[in-house]
């Protein structure tokens, strides 16, 4: 997994690319730290370029949500497609984390 952060208006948009699996735990922890440190209240994970997510990846998204809650930031998942959208739908992530198309 790779990522890039872009600041737009009142939100920080993090575009994830590639595959989000257990092997990305350390990288995602670093990303969560960066998200917590920026001053914007709305943090968006853009999943449109993410090709694959496994159960560990879902767990890491939930950790990110918890950390953003602790930092009093709004956390949103955006643009999931294909396998990623199917897995997030089956896991009913939208009941826990707001999702946008």
PDB file as gemmi writes it, atoms N, CA and C in Angstrom:
CRYST1    1.000    1.000    1.000  90.00  90.00  90.00 P 1                      
ATOM      1  N   UNK A   1       0.838  -1.177   0.000  1.00  0.00           N  
ATOM      2  CA  UNK A   1       0.000   0.000   0.000  1.00  0.00           C  
ATOM      3  C   UNK A   1       0.881   1.237   0.000  1.00  0.00           C  
ATOM      4  N   UNK A   2       0.493   2.174  -0.808  1.00  0.00           N  
ATOM      5  CA  UNK A   2       1.109   3.498  -0.817  1.00  0.00           C  
ATOM      6  C   UNK A   2       0.007   4.510  -0.565  1.00  0.00           C  
ATOM      7  N   UNK A   3       0.415   5.723  -0.200  1.00  0.00           N  
ATOM      8  CA  UNK A   3      -0.595   6.751   0.011  1.00  0.00           C  
ATOM      9  C   UNK A   3      -0.012   8.130  -0.268  1.00  0.00           C  
ATOM     10  N   UNK A   4      -0.922   9.037  -0.526  1.00  0.00           N  
ATOM     11  CA  UNK A   4      -0.574  10.447  -0.678  1.00  0.00           C  
ATOM     12  C   UNK A   4      -1.633  11.273   0.021  1.00  0.00           C  
ATOM     13  N   UNK A   5      -1.229  12.394   0.592  1.00  0.00           N  
ATOM     14  CA  UNK A   5      -2.163  13.255   1.326  1.00  0.00           C  
ATOM     15  C   UNK A   5      -2.294  14.575   0.585  1.00  0.00           C  
ATOM     16  N   UNK A   6      -3.538  14.987   0.397  1.00  0.00           N  
ATOM     17  CA  UNK A   6      -3.832  16.256  -0.269  1.00  0.00           C  
ATOM     18  C   UNK A   6      -4.798  17.043   0.606  1.00  0.00           C  
ATOM     19  N   UNK A   7      -4.507  18.303   0.818  1.00  0.00           N  
ATOM     20  CA  UNK A   7      -5.398  19.166   1.598  1.00  0.00           C  
ATOM     21  C   UNK A   7      -6.309  19.894   0.627  1.00  0.00           C  
ATOM     22  N   UNK A   8      -7.617  19.733   0.831  1.00  0.00           N  
ATOM     23  CA  UNK A   8      -8.632  20.384  -0.001  1.00  0.00           C  
ATOM     24  C   UNK A   8      -9.612  21.111   0.904  1.00  0.00           C  
ATOM     25  N   UNK A   9      -9.818  22.365   0.662  1.00  0.00           N  
ATOM     26  CA  UNK A   9     -10.794  23.154   1.421  1.00  0.00           C  
ATOM     27  C   UNK A   9     -10.678  22.866   2.914  1.00  0.00           C  
ATOM     28  N   UNK A  10     -11.659  22.186   3.458  1.00  0.00           N  
ATOM     29  CA  UNK A  10     -11.708  21.927   4.894  1.00  0.00           C  
ATOM     30  C   UNK A  10     -11.435  20.473   5.252  1.00  0.00           C  
ATOM     31  N   UNK A  11     -10.800  19.727   4.341  1.00  0.00           N  
ATOM     32  CA  UNK A  11     -10.555  18.313   4.619  1.00  0.00           C  
ATOM     33  C   UNK A  11      -9.186  17.880   4.111  1.00  0.00           C  
ATOM     34  N   UNK A  12      -8.649  16.870   4.777  1.00  0.00           N  
ATOM     35  CA  UNK A  12      -7.426  16.217   4.311  1.00  0.00           C  
ATOM     36  C   UNK A  12      -7.863  14.926   3.629  1.00  0.00           C  
ATOM     37  N   UNK A  13      -7.449  14.744   2.387  1.00  0.00           N  
ATOM     38  CA  UNK A  13      -7.825  13.556   1.625  1.00  0.00           C  
ATOM     39  C   UNK A  13      -6.583  12.682   1.470  1.00  0.00           C  
ATOM     40  N   UNK A  14      -6.684  11.467   1.972  1.00  0.00           N  
ATOM     41  CA  UNK A  14      -5.592  10.502   1.876  1.00  0.00           C  
ATOM     42  C   UNK A  14      -5.990   9.466   0.839  1.00  0.00           C  
ATOM     43  N   UNK A  15      -5.229   9.398  -0.247  1.00  0.00           N  
ATOM     44  CA  UNK A  15      -5.535   8.427  -1.308  1.00  0.00           C  
ATOM     45  C   UNK A  15      -4.669   7.193  -1.095  1.00  0.00           C  
ATOM     46  N   UNK A  16      -5.346   6.065  -0.798  1.00  0.00           N  
ATOM     47  CA  UNK A  16      -4.643   4.795  -0.647  1.00  0.00           C  
ATOM     48  C   UNK A  16      -4.555   4.117  -2.006  1.00  0.00           C  
ATOM     49  N   UNK A  17      -3.395   3.500  -2.282  1.00  0.00           N  
ATOM     50  CA  UNK A  17      -3.183   2.819  -3.562  1.00  0.00           C  
ATOM     51  C   UNK A  17      -2.647   1.413  -3.303  1.00  0.00           C  
ATOM     52  N   UNK A  18      -3.079   0.478  -4.135  1.00  0.00           N  
ATOM     53  CA  UNK A  18      -2.548  -0.885  -4.053  1.00  0.00           C  
ATOM     54  C   UNK A  18      -3.411  -1.802  -3.208  1.00  0.00           C  
ATOM     55  N   UNK A  19      -2.767  -2.520  -2.304  1.00  0.00           N  
ATOM     56  CA  UNK A  19      -3.431  -3.531  -1.478  1.00  0.00           C  
ATOM     57  C   UNK A  19      -3.251  -3.182  -0.005  1.00  0.00           C  
ATOM     58  N   UNK A  20      -4.311  -3.297   0.786  1.00  0.00           N  
ATOM     59  CA  UNK A  20      -4.245  -3.042   2.221  1.00  0.00           C  
ATOM     60  C   UNK A  20      -4.373  -4.377   2.947  1.00  0.00           C  
ATOM     61  N   UNK A  21      -3.253  -4.857   3.489  1.00  0.00           N  
ATOM     62  CA  UNK A  21      -3.207  -6.158   4.152  1.00  0.00           C  
ATOM     63  C   UNK A  21      -2.464  -6.040   5.473  1.00  0.00           C  
ATOM     64  N   UNK A  22      -2.362  -7.158   6.177  1.00  0.00           N  
ATOM     65  CA  UNK A  22      -1.656  -7.197   7.454  1.00  0.00           C  
ATOM     66  C   UNK A  22      -0.242  -6.630   7.332  1.00  0.00           C  
ATOM     67  N   UNK A  23       0.403  -6.838   6.211  1.00  0.00           N  
ATOM     68  CA  UNK A  23       1.783  -6.370   6.023  1.00  0.00           C  
ATOM     69  C   UNK A  23       1.912  -4.848   6.048  1.00  0.00           C  
ATOM     70  N   UNK A  24       0.796  -4.140   5.941  1.00  0.00           N  
ATOM     71  CA  UNK A  24       0.814  -2.679   5.908  1.00  0.00           C  
ATOM     72  C   UNK A  24       0.557  -2.045   7.266  1.00  0.00           C  
ATOM     73  N   UNK A  25       0.544  -2.837   8.314  1.00  0.00           N  
ATOM     74  CA  UNK A  25       0.210  -2.342   9.652  1.00  0.00           C  
ATOM     75  C   UNK A  25       1.086  -1.147  10.057  1.00  0.00           C  
ATOM     76  N   UNK A  26       2.400  -1.272   9.936  1.00  0.00           N  
ATOM     77  CA  UNK A  26       3.297  -0.192  10.361  1.00  0.00           C  
ATOM     78  C   UNK A  26       3.087   1.064   9.521  1.00  0.00           C  
ATOM     79  N   UNK A  27       2.917   0.889   8.227  1.00  0.00           N  
ATOM     80  CA  UNK A  27       2.712   2.033   7.336  1.00  0.00           C  
ATOM     81  C   UNK A  27       1.401   2.741   7.665  1.00  0.00           C  
ATOM     82  N   UNK A  28       0.351   1.967   7.955  1.00  0.00           N  
ATOM     83  CA  UNK A  28      -0.927   2.586   8.283  1.00  0.00           C  
ATOM     84  C   UNK A  28      -0.860   3.293   9.634  1.00  0.00           C  
ATOM     85  N   UNK A  29      -0.117   2.734  10.576  1.00  0.00           N  
ATOM     86  CA  UNK A  29       0.070   3.405  11.874  1.00  0.00           C  
ATOM     87  C   UNK A  29       0.738   4.769  11.672  1.00  0.00           C  
ATOM     88  N   UNK A  30       1.734   4.825  10.801  1.00  0.00           N  
ATOM     89  CA  UNK A  30       2.390   6.098  10.486  1.00  0.00           C  
ATOM     90  C   UNK A  30       1.391   7.067   9.873  1.00  0.00           C  
ATOM     91  N   UNK A  31       0.591   6.576   8.945  1.00  0.00           N  
ATOM     92  CA  UNK A  31      -0.424   7.407   8.304  1.00  0.00           C  
ATOM     93  C   UNK A  31      -1.424   7.942   9.330  1.00  0.00           C  
ATOM     94  N   UNK A  32      -1.883   7.095  10.222  1.00  0.00           N  
ATOM     95  CA  UNK A  32      -2.839   7.528  11.249  1.00  0.00           C  
ATOM     96  C   UNK A  32      -2.233   8.650  12.091  1.00  0.00           C  
ATOM     97  N   UNK A  33      -0.950   8.519  12.416  1.00  0.00           N  
ATOM     98  CA  UNK A  33      -0.270   9.577  13.164  1.00  0.00           C  
ATOM     99  C   UNK A  33      -0.259  10.890  12.400  1.00  0.00           C  
ATOM    100  N   UNK A  34       0.014  10.823  11.098  1.00  0.00           N  
ATOM    101  CA  UNK A  34       0.007  12.030  10.265  1.00  0.00           C  
ATOM    102  C   UNK A  34      -1.385  12.651  10.217  1.00  0.00           C  
ATOM    103  N   UNK A  35      -2.401  11.829  10.112  1.00  0.00           N  
ATOM    104  CA  UNK A  35      -3.769  12.331  10.060  1.00  0.00           C  
ATOM    105  C   UNK A  35      -4.134  13.014  11.378  1.00  0.00           C  
ATOM    106  N   UNK A  36      -3.709  12.436  12.474  1.00  0.00           N  
ATOM    107  CA  UNK A  36      -4.014  13.017  13.780  1.00  0.00           C  
ATOM    108  C   UNK A  36      -3.306  14.341  14.019  1.00  0.00           C  
ATOM    109  N   UNK A  37      -2.157  14.533  13.392  1.00  0.00           N  
ATOM    110  CA  UNK A  37      -1.369  15.743  13.621  1.00  0.00           C  
ATOM    111  C   UNK A  37      -1.807  16.928  12.777  1.00  0.00           C  
ATOM    112  N   UNK A  38      -2.446  16.680  11.631  1.00  0.00           N  
ATOM    113  CA  UNK A  38      -2.837  17.851  10.846  1.00  0.00           C  
ATOM    114  C   UNK A  38      -4.036  18.534  11.500  1.00  0.00           C  
ATOM    115  N   UNK A  39      -4.220  19.797  11.173  1.00  0.00           N  
ATOM    116  CA  UNK A  39      -5.202  20.613  11.895  1.00  0.00           C  
ATOM    117  C   UNK A  39      -6.622  20.496  11.389  1.00  0.00           C  
ATOM    118  N   UNK A  40      -6.804  19.873  10.239  1.00  0.00           N  
ATOM    119  CA  UNK A  40      -8.143  19.786   9.667  1.00  0.00           C  
ATOM    120  C   UNK A  40      -8.997  18.784  10.435  1.00  0.00           C  
ATOM    121  N   UNK A  41     -10.250  19.116  10.625  1.00  0.00           N  
ATOM    122  CA  UNK A  41     -11.155  18.268  11.408  1.00  0.00           C  
ATOM    123  C   UNK A  41     -11.735  17.111  10.611  1.00  0.00           C  
ATOM    124  N   UNK A  42     -11.756  17.224   9.298  1.00  0.00           N  
ATOM    125  CA  UNK A  42     -12.341  16.174   8.446  1.00  0.00           C  
ATOM    126  C   UNK A  42     -11.225  15.425   7.736  1.00  0.00           C  
ATOM    127  N   UNK A  43     -11.139  14.125   8.010  1.00  0.00           N  
ATOM    128  CA  UNK A  43     -10.119  13.260   7.435  1.00  0.00           C  
ATOM    129  C   UNK A  43     -10.811  12.235   6.536  1.00  0.00           C  
ATOM    130  N   UNK A  44     -10.457  12.224   5.255  1.00  0.00           N  
ATOM    131  CA  UNK A  44     -11.098  11.347   4.278  1.00  0.00           C  
ATOM    132  C   UNK A  44     -10.075  10.346   3.751  1.00  0.00           C  
ATOM    133  N   UNK A  45     -10.420   9.065   3.803  1.00  0.00           N  
ATOM    134  CA  UNK A  45      -9.598   8.044   3.149  1.00  0.00           C  
ATOM    135  C   UNK A  45     -10.241   7.760   1.803  1.00  0.00           C  
ATOM    136  N   UNK A  46      -9.560   8.129   0.741  1.00  0.00           N  
ATOM    137  CA  UNK A  46     -10.031   7.879  -0.614  1.00  0.00           C  
ATOM    138  C   UNK A  46      -9.555   6.482  -1.017  1.00  0.00           C  
ATOM    139  N   UNK A  47     -10.496   5.573  -1.173  1.00  0.00           N  
ATOM    140  CA  UNK A  47     -10.193   4.176  -1.469  1.00  0.00           C  
ATOM    141  C   UNK A  47     -10.320   3.851  -2.959  1.00  0.00           C  
ATOM    142  N   UNK A  48     -10.523   4.853  -3.796  1.00  0.00           N  
ATOM    143  CA  UNK A  48     -10.798   4.601  -5.211  1.00  0.00           C  
ATOM    144  C   UNK A  48      -9.635   3.932  -5.944  1.00  0.00           C  
ATOM    145  N   UNK A  49      -8.423   4.075  -5.439  1.00  0.00           N  
ATOM    146  CA  UNK A  49      -7.259   3.439  -6.071  1.00  0.00           C  
ATOM    147  C   UNK A  49      -6.782   2.213  -5.295  1.00  0.00           C  
ATOM    148  N   UNK A  50      -7.543   1.812  -4.285  1.00  0.00           N  
ATOM    149  CA  UNK A  50      -7.207   0.619  -3.516  1.00  0.00           C  
ATOM    150  C   UNK A  50      -7.792  -0.589  -4.241  1.00  0.00           C  
ATOM    151  N   UNK A  51      -6.950  -1.573  -4.529  1.00  0.00           N  
ATOM    152  CA  UNK A  51      -7.366  -2.738  -5.313  1.00  0.00           C  
ATOM    153  C   UNK A  51      -7.870  -3.893  -4.472  1.00  0.00           C  
ATOM    154  N   UNK A  52      -7.405  -3.980  -3.214  1.00  0.00           N  
ATOM    155  CA  UNK A  52      -7.699  -5.152  -2.396  1.00  0.00           C  
ATOM    156  C   UNK A  52      -7.600  -4.770  -0.927  1.00  0.00           C  
ATOM    157  N   UNK A  53      -8.485  -5.338  -0.124  1.00  0.00           N  
ATOM    158  CA  UNK A  53      -8.391  -5.207   1.326  1.00  0.00           C  
ATOM    159  C   UNK A  53      -8.754  -6.555   1.936  1.00  0.00           C  
ATOM    160  N   UNK A  54      -8.001  -6.970   2.970  1.00  0.00           N  
ATOM    161  CA  UNK A  54      -8.331  -8.214   3.667  1.00  0.00           C  
ATOM    162  C   UNK A  54      -8.877  -7.881   5.050  1.00  0.00           C  
ATOM    163  N   UNK A  55      -9.148  -8.900   5.851  1.00  0.00           N  
ATOM    164  CA  UNK A  55      -9.752  -8.671   7.166  1.00  0.00           C  
ATOM    165  C   UNK A  55      -8.842  -7.844   8.070  1.00  0.00           C  
ATOM    166  N   UNK A  56      -7.533  -8.034   7.962  1.00  0.00           N  
ATOM    167  CA  UNK A  56      -6.607  -7.216   8.756  1.00  0.00           C  
ATOM    168  C   UNK A  56      -6.687  -5.756   8.315  1.00  0.00           C  
ATOM    169  N   UNK A  57      -6.837  -5.532   7.018  1.00  0.00           N  
ATOM    170  CA  UNK A  57      -6.989  -4.175   6.510  1.00  0.00           C  
ATOM    171  C   UNK A  57      -8.246  -3.509   7.048  1.00  0.00           C  
ATOM    172  N   UNK A  58      -9.332  -4.263   7.129  1.00  0.00           N  
ATOM    173  CA  UNK A  58     -10.571  -3.732   7.716  1.00  0.00           C  
ATOM    174  C   UNK A  58     -10.333  -3.348   9.176  1.00  0.00           C  
ATOM    175  N   UNK A  59      -9.642  -4.211   9.886  1.00  0.00           N  
ATOM    176  CA  UNK A  59      -9.317  -3.905  11.286  1.00  0.00           C  
ATOM    177  C   UNK A  59      -8.517  -2.625  11.412  1.00  0.00           C  
ATOM    178  N   UNK A  60      -7.591  -2.409  10.494  1.00  0.00           N  
ATOM    179  CA  UNK A  60      -6.777  -1.193  10.534  1.00  0.00           C  
ATOM    180  C   UNK A  60      -7.616   0.042  10.231  1.00  0.00           C  
ATOM    181  N   UNK A  61      -8.606  -0.087   9.346  1.00  0.00           N  
ATOM    182  CA  UNK A  61      -9.508   1.037   9.092  1.00  0.00           C  
ATOM    183  C   UNK A  61     -10.303   1.382  10.343  1.00  0.00           C  
ATOM    184  N   UNK A  62     -10.688   0.365  11.096  1.00  0.00           N  
ATOM    185  CA  UNK A  62     -11.421   0.613  12.341  1.00  0.00           C  
ATOM    186  C   UNK A  62     -10.520   1.250  13.396  1.00  0.00           C  
ATOM    187  N   UNK A  63      -9.255   0.864  13.429  1.00  0.00           N  
ATOM    188  CA  UNK A  63      -8.300   1.515  14.334  1.00  0.00           C  
ATOM    189  C   UNK A  63      -8.159   2.990  13.958  1.00  0.00           C  
ATOM    190  N   UNK A  64      -8.074   3.265  12.660  1.00  0.00           N  
ATOM    191  CA  UNK A  64      -7.977   4.655  12.198  1.00  0.00           C  
ATOM    192  C   UNK A  64      -9.196   5.453  12.660  1.00  0.00           C  
ATOM    193  N   UNK A  65     -10.367   4.859  12.547  1.00  0.00           N  
ATOM    194  CA  UNK A  65     -11.588   5.533  12.996  1.00  0.00           C  
ATOM    195  C   UNK A  65     -11.522   5.845  14.483  1.00  0.00           C  
ATOM    196  N   UNK A  66     -11.093   4.882  15.286  1.00  0.00           N  
ATOM    197  CA  UNK A  66     -10.978   5.100  16.735  1.00  0.00           C  
ATOM    198  C   UNK A  66      -9.996   6.219  17.059  1.00  0.00           C  
ATOM    199  N   UNK A  67      -8.871   6.229  16.373  1.00  0.00           N  
ATOM    200  CA  UNK A  67      -7.863   7.265  16.611  1.00  0.00           C  
ATOM    201  C   UNK A  67      -8.380   8.644  16.208  1.00  0.00           C  
ATOM    202  N   UNK A  68      -9.123   8.725  15.123  1.00  0.00           N  
ATOM    203  CA  UNK A  68      -9.685  10.011  14.703  1.00  0.00           C  
ATOM    204  C   UNK A  68     -10.766  10.469  15.687  1.00  0.00           C  
ATOM    205  N   UNK A  69     -11.535   9.529  16.223  1.00  0.00           N  
ATOM    206  CA  UNK A  69     -12.512   9.882  17.257  1.00  0.00           C  
ATOM    207  C   UNK A  69     -11.809  10.484  18.471  1.00  0.00           C  
ATOM    208  N   UNK A  70     -10.713   9.861  18.890  1.00  0.00           N  
ATOM    209  CA  UNK A  70      -9.949  10.365  20.036  1.00  0.00           C  
ATOM    210  C   UNK A  70      -9.398  11.761  19.777  1.00  0.00           C  
ATOM    211  N   UNK A  71      -9.064  12.032  18.536  1.00  0.00           N  
ATOM    212  CA  UNK A  71      -8.519  13.343  18.158  1.00  0.00           C  
ATOM    213  C   UNK A  71      -9.624  14.344  17.809  1.00  0.00           C  
ATOM    214  N   UNK A  72     -10.881  13.947  18.016  1.00  0.00           N  
ATOM    215  CA  UNK A  72     -12.047  14.799  17.723  1.00  0.00           C  
ATOM    216  C   UNK A  72     -12.090  15.211  16.254  1.00  0.00           C  
ATOM    217  N   UNK A  73     -11.811  14.238  15.370  1.00  0.00           N  
ATOM    218  CA  UNK A  73     -11.842  14.479  13.937  1.00  0.00           C  
ATOM    219  C   UNK A  73     -12.904  13.592  13.288  1.00  0.00           C  
ATOM    220  N   UNK A  74     -13.512  14.110  12.236  1.00  0.00           N  
ATOM    221  CA  UNK A  74     -14.472  13.326  11.470  1.00  0.00           C  
ATOM    222  C   UNK A  74     -13.692  12.442  10.509  1.00  0.00           C  
ATOM    223  N   UNK A  75     -14.047  11.162  10.443  1.00  0.00           N  
ATOM    224  CA  UNK A  75     -13.353  10.187   9.618  1.00  0.00           C  
ATOM    225  C   UNK A  75     -14.332   9.601   8.614  1.00  0.00           C  
ATOM    226  N   UNK A  76     -13.982   9.646   7.325  1.00  0.00           N  
ATOM    227  CA  UNK A  76     -14.877   9.207   6.258  1.00  0.00           C  
ATOM    228  C   UNK A  76     -14.103   8.325   5.281  1.00  0.00           C  
ATOM    229  N   UNK A  77     -14.758   7.275   4.793  1.00  0.00           N  
ATOM    230  CA  UNK A  77     -14.214   6.458   3.712  1.00  0.00           C  
ATOM    231  C   UNK A  77     -14.911   6.883   2.425  1.00  0.00           C  
ATOM    232  N   UNK A  78     -14.135   7.042   1.350  1.00  0.00           N  
ATOM    233  CA  UNK A  78     -14.718   7.541   0.101  1.00  0.00           C  
ATOM    234  C   UNK A  78     -14.238   6.706  -1.088  1.00  0.00           C  
ATOM    235  N   UNK A  79     -15.163   6.450  -2.023  1.00  0.00           N  
ATOM    236  CA  UNK A  79     -14.809   5.941  -3.334  1.00  0.00           C  
ATOM    237  C   UNK A  79     -14.444   4.472  -3.433  1.00  0.00           C  
ATOM    238  N   UNK A  80     -14.855   3.665  -2.474  1.00  0.00           N  
ATOM    239  CA  UNK A  80     -14.545   2.231  -2.553  1.00  0.00           C  
ATOM    240  C   UNK A  80     -15.206   1.638  -3.793  1.00  0.00           C  
ATOM    241  N   UNK A  81     -14.476   0.738  -4.463  1.00  0.00           N  
ATOM    242  CA  UNK A  81     -14.996   0.091  -5.673  1.00  0.00           C  
ATOM    243  C   UNK A  81     -14.518  -1.355  -5.722  1.00  0.00           C  
ATOM    244  N   UNK A  82     -15.153  -2.143  -6.573  1.00  0.00           N  
ATOM    245  CA  UNK A  82     -14.725  -3.516  -6.806  1.00  0.00           C  
ATOM    246  C   UNK A  82     -14.674  -4.367  -5.548  1.00  0.00           C  
ATOM    247  N   UNK A  83     -13.586  -5.127  -5.397  1.00  0.00           N  
ATOM    248  CA  UNK A  83     -13.415  -6.039  -4.266  1.00  0.00           C  
ATOM    249  C   UNK A  83     -13.466  -5.286  -2.943  1.00  0.00           C  
ATOM    250  N   UNK A  84     -12.886  -4.109  -2.901  1.00  0.00           N  
ATOM    251  CA  UNK A  84     -12.852  -3.325  -1.662  1.00  0.00           C  
ATOM    252  C   UNK A  84     -14.270  -2.970  -1.224  1.00  0.00           C  
ATOM    253  N   UNK A  85     -15.079  -2.503  -2.157  1.00  0.00           N  
ATOM    254  CA  UNK A  85     -16.463  -2.146  -1.823  1.00  0.00           C  
ATOM    255  C   UNK A  85     -17.250  -3.374  -1.384  1.00  0.00           C  
ATOM    256  N   UNK A  86     -17.058  -4.499  -2.072  1.00  0.00           N  
ATOM    257  CA  UNK A  86     -17.766  -5.728  -1.685  1.00  0.00           C  
ATOM    258  C   UNK A  86     -17.406  -6.156  -0.267  1.00  0.00           C  
ATOM    259  N   UNK A  87     -16.126  -6.148   0.062  1.00  0.00           N  
ATOM    260  CA  UNK A  87     -15.688  -6.566   1.391  1.00  0.00           C  
ATOM    261  C   UNK A  87     -16.217  -5.609   2.463  1.00  0.00           C  
ATOM    262  N   UNK A  88     -16.145  -4.315   2.209  1.00  0.00           N  
ATOM    263  CA  UNK A  88     -16.649  -3.344   3.190  1.00  0.00           C  
ATOM    264  C   UNK A  88     -18.159  -3.466   3.360  1.00  0.00           C  
ATOM    265  N   UNK A  89     -18.868  -3.779   2.288  1.00  0.00           N  
ATOM    266  CA  UNK A  89     -20.316  -3.965   2.368  1.00  0.00           C  
ATOM    267  C   UNK A  89     -20.660  -5.203   3.177  1.00  0.00           C  
ATOM    268  N   UNK A  90     -19.987  -6.315   2.896  1.00  0.00           N  
ATOM    269  CA  UNK A  90     -20.239  -7.554   3.641  1.00  0.00           C  
ATOM    270  C   UNK A  90     -19.921  -7.362   5.128  1.00  0.00           C  
ATOM    271  N   UNK A  91     -18.860  -6.610   5.424  1.00  0.00           N  
ATOM    272  CA  UNK A  91     -18.467  -6.364   6.815  1.00  0.00           C  
ATOM    273  C   UNK A  91     -19.339  -5.297   7.481  1.00  0.00           C  
ATOM    274  N   UNK A  92     -20.232  -4.683   6.725  1.00  0.00           N  
ATOM    275  CA  UNK A  92     -21.141  -3.650   7.218  1.00  0.00           C  
ATOM    276  C   UNK A  92     -20.406  -2.486   7.886  1.00  0.00           C  
ATOM    277  N   UNK A  93     -19.306  -2.101   7.271  1.00  0.00           N  
ATOM    278  CA  UNK A  93     -18.485  -1.009   7.795  1.00  0.00           C  
ATOM    279  C   UNK A  93     -19.261   0.307   7.838  1.00  0.00           C  
ATOM    280  N   UNK A  94     -20.185   0.504   6.910  1.00  0.00           N  
ATOM    281  CA  UNK A  94     -20.950   1.759   6.864  1.00  0.00           C  
ATOM    282  C   UNK A  94     -21.766   1.993   8.134  1.00  0.00           C  
ATOM    283  N   UNK A  95     -22.005   0.950   8.917  1.00  0.00           N  
ATOM    284  CA  UNK A  95     -22.702   1.125  10.195  1.00  0.00           C  
ATOM    285  C   UNK A  95     -21.792   1.771  11.244  1.00  0.00           C  
ATOM    286  N   UNK A  96     -20.485   1.731  10.985  1.00  0.00           N  
ATOM    287  CA  UNK A  96     -19.511   2.216  11.954  1.00  0.00           C  
ATOM    288  C   UNK A  96     -18.780   3.460  11.443  1.00  0.00           C  
ATOM    289  N   UNK A  97     -18.453   3.455  10.155  1.00  0.00           N  
ATOM    290  CA  UNK A  97     -17.686   4.535   9.540  1.00  0.00           C  
ATOM    291  C   UNK A  97     -18.491   5.118   8.384  1.00  0.00           C  
ATOM    292  N   UNK A  98     -18.691   6.430   8.346  1.00  0.00           N  
ATOM    293  CA  UNK A  98     -19.415   7.009   7.206  1.00  0.00           C  
ATOM    294  C   UNK A  98     -18.691   6.704   5.900  1.00  0.00           C  
ATOM    295  N   UNK A  99     -19.487   6.352   4.869  1.00  0.00           N  
ATOM    296  CA  UNK A  99     -18.930   6.058   3.551  1.00  0.00           C  
ATOM    297  C   UNK A  99     -19.595   6.934   2.508  1.00  0.00           C  
ATOM    298  N   UNK A 100     -18.776   7.441   1.587  1.00  0.00           N  
ATOM    299  CA  UNK A 100     -19.259   8.251   0.476  1.00  0.00           C  
ATOM    300  C   UNK A 100     -18.834   7.605  -0.824  1.00  0.00           C  
ATOM    301  N   UNK A 101     -19.648   7.797  -1.866  1.00  0.00           N  
ATOM    302  CA  UNK A 101     -19.293   7.259  -3.189  1.00  0.00           C  
ATOM    303  C   UNK A 101     -18.270   8.139  -3.869  1.00  0.00           C  
TER     304      UNK A 101                                                      
END                                                                             
